Every structure is written in C-alpha cells, then in structure tokens.
Amino acid sequence: MSTAVDPVLVLVLMLNFLVLGTSRLRAAINASALQGAFLGTLVVLVHGGFAVRPIMVGAAAIAIKGIIIPGLLHRALRDVAIRREIEPYVSFVTSLLLCAVATGAAVLFAGHLPLAPEHDGSLLIPASLATVLTGFLILTTRRKAITQVVGYLVLENGIFIMGVSLQEAMPSLVEVGVLLDLVVAIFVIGIVLNHINQEFASQDVDQLDKLKE
C-alpha cells in the first residue's frame, strides 16, 4: 500500500467538513465530485502498483463519482431558482462540531478493531466510518433535495472506502461499488429532477405576494 494513501484520506476528510460547512449548493456538489476523484485515485494507491485492473476501476470511479453524477446535479441545479441552503435543520456551525466529534469517534473506534496488519495505523477504516457518518449528517440535517443527494453520495463514498480496504480479500467488492454508482446516476436522473421540481415549483415571488393579501 502506497504511503500516499493517508494524505489522500486526509483530503477526503477535509472535504467532509467543506460539504457540511458550506451553504452554497454548487460548492457542495464540487466538493463531492473532488472527493469522488480522490477515491478513484485511492483504488490505485491501495493496490500499491499500476496494474490494469485497479487503474480501470479507479478511472471508472473518477468518471462516475467525479464527472457524471456531479454533472447531473449541476444540470438539476440550473433548473431551480435556488443556490443556497438557507435554513438547515441544524446550523452549519453545529454541523461542523458534530462532524468533528464523529471523526474523532471514528478514529477511536477504529483503533479498537482487530484490523489486518496492513491496515493497522492506516486511516482507511477511520476515514470510511467518518465519511459514512458525515453523509448521514447531511441527509438528516439539510432541507434541500440536492444537498440530500450530495449527502447520499458522501455516505456511499464512505462505503466505497471500506470496499477499497477489503479489495485484497474480496477483489470484486470495489467493482460492485462502482456499479452502485451507476445505479445512483440513474437515481439522480429519474428521481432528483422530479423531487426538485416538486419542491421548488411553488417558491414563486408572485405566489408569495398573494399570501400577503
């Protein structure tokens, strides 16, 4: 396993905080896209070499997580008249504090797990658990449909990291994770656009003026 794995995972964890701490939907989408690109790189780094199979899986992960799904979300964002998460269920500062607590708890919990020797001291398992918890936080504390989809993507990224850590024992697990991303892409096309249109169709200034009357 390459020594660059932990620095990449630190960047992934920092992006967790960025997604939770920003009110701009475009920034949240871009952060999740960058996180997906890092995870595609992670597949090759964890393998420790430039074999064909890890490179192909990593390239597929980058294409789907870093380009296709974020592109669909940006397209959905252009169809709505809202750009920010204004009033989340939990404030941004509180969300960042909860993310810090979840990350610390993930590190402590992973330290008590009976890990394989190659993963002992690595950030793979802590980053996986922390990213899953961050995705869950986004899903449960945000109001906007696009942000909730980003939360699902972050949660799935955490599961993907866990799959990368197990790729030696279960070589096909990462490929299954990439296929799950394809399902997510179809989900984004079929569900998110409809959800967003339903959610924001009534947020019209003229209709708000009628409420005043």
Legacy VTK file of the C-alpha trace (Angstrom):
# vtk DataFile Version 3.0
C-alpha trace
ASCII
DATASET POLYDATA
POINTS 213 float
0.000 0.000 0.000
1.400 3.386 -1.030
2.458 5.951 1.557
0.262 8.494 -0.270
-2.927 6.739 0.924
-3.203 8.566 4.249
-2.643 12.072 2.765
-5.398 11.383 0.226
-7.700 10.226 3.024
-6.944 13.402 4.999
-8.116 15.403 1.958
-11.276 13.271 1.826
-11.953 14.059 5.494
-11.389 17.776 4.899
-13.930 17.674 2.068
-16.429 16.185 4.532
-16.141 19.375 6.564
-16.430 21.516 3.435
-19.679 19.860 2.345
-21.166 20.277 5.828
-19.903 23.823 6.306
-20.943 25.480 3.042
-24.354 26.900 2.260
-23.661 27.052 -1.473
-25.117 24.072 -3.307
-22.619 24.361 -6.163
-19.704 24.227 -3.726
-21.182 21.141 -2.045
-21.535 19.381 -5.418
-17.982 20.302 -6.424
-16.637 19.048 -3.082
-18.379 15.699 -3.514
-17.008 15.487 -7.080
-13.469 16.150 -5.859
-13.954 13.559 -3.134
-15.016 11.022 -5.750
-11.903 11.787 -7.805
-9.715 11.199 -4.754
-11.410 7.853 -4.138
-10.727 6.761 -7.700
-7.051 7.556 -7.122
-7.226 5.699 -3.813
-8.047 2.427 -5.585
-4.696 2.509 -7.375
-2.731 3.694 -4.338
-4.082 0.992 -2.028
-3.208 -1.680 -4.596
0.388 -0.467 -4.441
1.071 -0.786 -8.154
-0.087 0.200 -11.617
-1.881 -2.992 -12.610
-4.530 -2.789 -15.319
-7.490 -3.764 -13.152
-7.051 -1.121 -10.386
-6.411 1.572 -12.999
-9.593 0.665 -14.890
-11.670 0.573 -11.686
-10.146 3.852 -10.491
-10.822 5.525 -13.837
-14.428 4.308 -13.778
-14.862 5.628 -10.231
-13.436 9.025 -11.203
-15.647 9.217 -14.286
-18.827 8.319 -12.396
-18.189 9.932 -8.995
-16.204 12.918 -10.183
-17.795 13.782 -13.530
-21.089 12.098 -14.449
-23.095 12.313 -11.209
-21.885 15.842 -10.295
-22.655 16.895 -13.859
-26.222 15.647 -13.465
-26.535 17.536 -10.189
-25.224 20.734 -11.768
-27.782 20.301 -14.519
-30.509 19.893 -11.924
-29.215 22.976 -10.116
-29.643 25.045 -13.266
-33.309 24.071 -13.393
-34.179 25.507 -9.970
-34.239 29.050 -8.662
-32.214 28.409 -5.528
-28.471 28.357 -4.958
-28.017 28.104 -1.183
-29.069 26.019 1.787
-30.537 28.869 3.836
-32.124 27.293 6.912
-30.926 23.724 7.560
-32.454 21.737 10.400
-29.107 22.013 12.210
-26.912 25.120 11.845
-23.675 24.968 9.892
-21.513 25.590 12.968
-23.257 22.835 14.918
-22.950 20.520 11.912
-19.195 21.107 11.785
-18.901 20.376 15.512
-20.880 17.154 15.072
-18.650 16.198 12.141
-15.549 16.786 14.277
-16.999 14.624 17.053
-17.968 11.892 14.569
-14.483 11.936 13.019
-12.816 11.679 16.414
-15.165 8.876 17.468
-14.427 7.021 14.197
-10.683 7.218 14.844
-11.081 5.968 18.420
-13.459 3.173 17.424
-11.229 2.001 14.563
-8.313 1.843 16.992
-10.106 -0.894 18.941
-10.952 -3.034 15.911
-8.982 -6.218 15.110
-7.614 -4.907 11.818
-5.340 -6.678 9.373
-1.632 -5.821 9.794
-1.531 -3.798 6.568
-4.388 -1.590 7.824
-3.110 -1.157 11.358
-2.346 2.531 11.808
-3.895 3.454 8.459
-6.711 5.968 8.063
-8.725 3.706 5.740
-11.179 2.432 8.339
-11.471 5.707 10.333
-11.993 7.687 7.115
-14.619 5.200 5.967
-16.589 5.418 9.216
-16.232 9.214 9.444
-17.396 9.694 5.840
-20.426 7.451 6.358
-21.365 9.436 9.477
-20.872 12.711 7.594
-23.169 11.560 4.810
-25.766 10.601 7.385
-25.463 14.047 8.991
-26.013 15.762 5.644
-29.020 13.583 4.880
-30.703 14.295 8.210
-29.828 17.968 8.758
-30.401 19.542 5.340
-33.673 20.596 3.741
-32.849 20.904 0.043
-33.176 17.891 -2.239
-29.851 18.491 -3.991
-27.964 18.697 -0.697
-29.604 15.476 0.473
-28.465 13.730 -2.697
-24.933 15.026 -2.061
-25.260 13.556 1.439
-26.165 10.192 -0.046
-23.134 10.393 -2.337
-20.849 11.196 0.608
-22.316 8.285 2.566
-21.733 5.990 -0.413
-18.169 7.290 -0.665
-17.601 6.098 2.896
-18.865 2.646 1.949
-16.589 2.746 -1.104
-13.549 3.425 1.116
-14.468 0.377 3.193
-14.652 -1.666 -0.006
-11.205 -0.417 -1.047
-9.789 -1.572 2.289
-11.178 -5.061 1.609
-10.181 -5.331 -2.054
-7.382 -7.831 -1.338
-9.763 -10.208 0.469
-12.751 -9.512 -1.808
-11.389 -8.323 -5.176
-14.806 -7.796 -6.773
-16.180 -5.628 -3.950
-14.845 -2.354 -5.395
-16.290 -3.160 -8.816
-19.672 -3.706 -7.169
-19.274 -0.274 -5.566
-18.705 1.275 -8.994
-21.853 -0.444 -10.275
-23.718 1.023 -7.307
-22.603 4.446 -8.543
-24.237 3.718 -11.893
-27.462 2.979 -10.056
-27.045 6.282 -8.229
-26.622 8.085 -11.560
-29.895 6.635 -12.827
-31.489 7.519 -9.485
-30.326 11.114 -9.865
-31.773 11.349 -13.371
-35.117 9.762 -12.545
-35.832 10.991 -9.008
-33.891 14.116 -8.192
-35.175 16.245 -11.053
-38.773 15.386 -10.218
-38.189 15.918 -6.494
-36.581 19.293 -7.059
-39.282 20.459 -9.433
-41.961 19.482 -6.917
-40.110 21.105 -4.032
-39.369 24.430 -5.670
-42.252 24.821 -8.087
-44.281 26.801 -5.539
-41.439 29.124 -4.487
-42.582 31.939 -6.748
-42.485 35.629 -5.753
-45.916 36.274 -7.239
-47.453 33.488 -5.194
-45.774 34.826 -2.037
-47.340 38.238 -2.735
-50.746 36.574 -2.917
-50.156 35.102 0.547
-49.669 38.633 1.912
-53.071 39.624 0.594
LINES 1 214
213 0 1 2 3 4 5 6 7 8 9 10 11 12 13 14 15 16 17 18 19 20 21 22 23 24 25 26 27 28 29 30 31 32 33 34 35 36 37 38 39 40 41 42 43 44 45 46 47 48 49 50 51 52 53 54 55 56 57 58 59 60 61 62 63 64 65 66 67 68 69 70 71 72 73 74 75 76 77 78 79 80 81 82 83 84 85 86 87 88 89 90 91 92 93 94 95 96 97 98 99 100 101 102 103 104 105 106 107 108 109 110 111 112 113 114 115 116 117 118 119 120 121 122 123 124 125 126 127 128 129 130 131 132 133 134 135 136 137 138 139 140 141 142 143 144 145 146 147 148 149 150 151 152 153 154 155 156 157 158 159 160 161 162 163 164 165 166 167 168 169 170 171 172 173 174 175 176 177 178 179 180 181 182 183 184 185 186 187 188 189 190 191 192 193 194 195 196 197 198 199 200 201 202 203 204 205 206 207 208 209 210 211 212
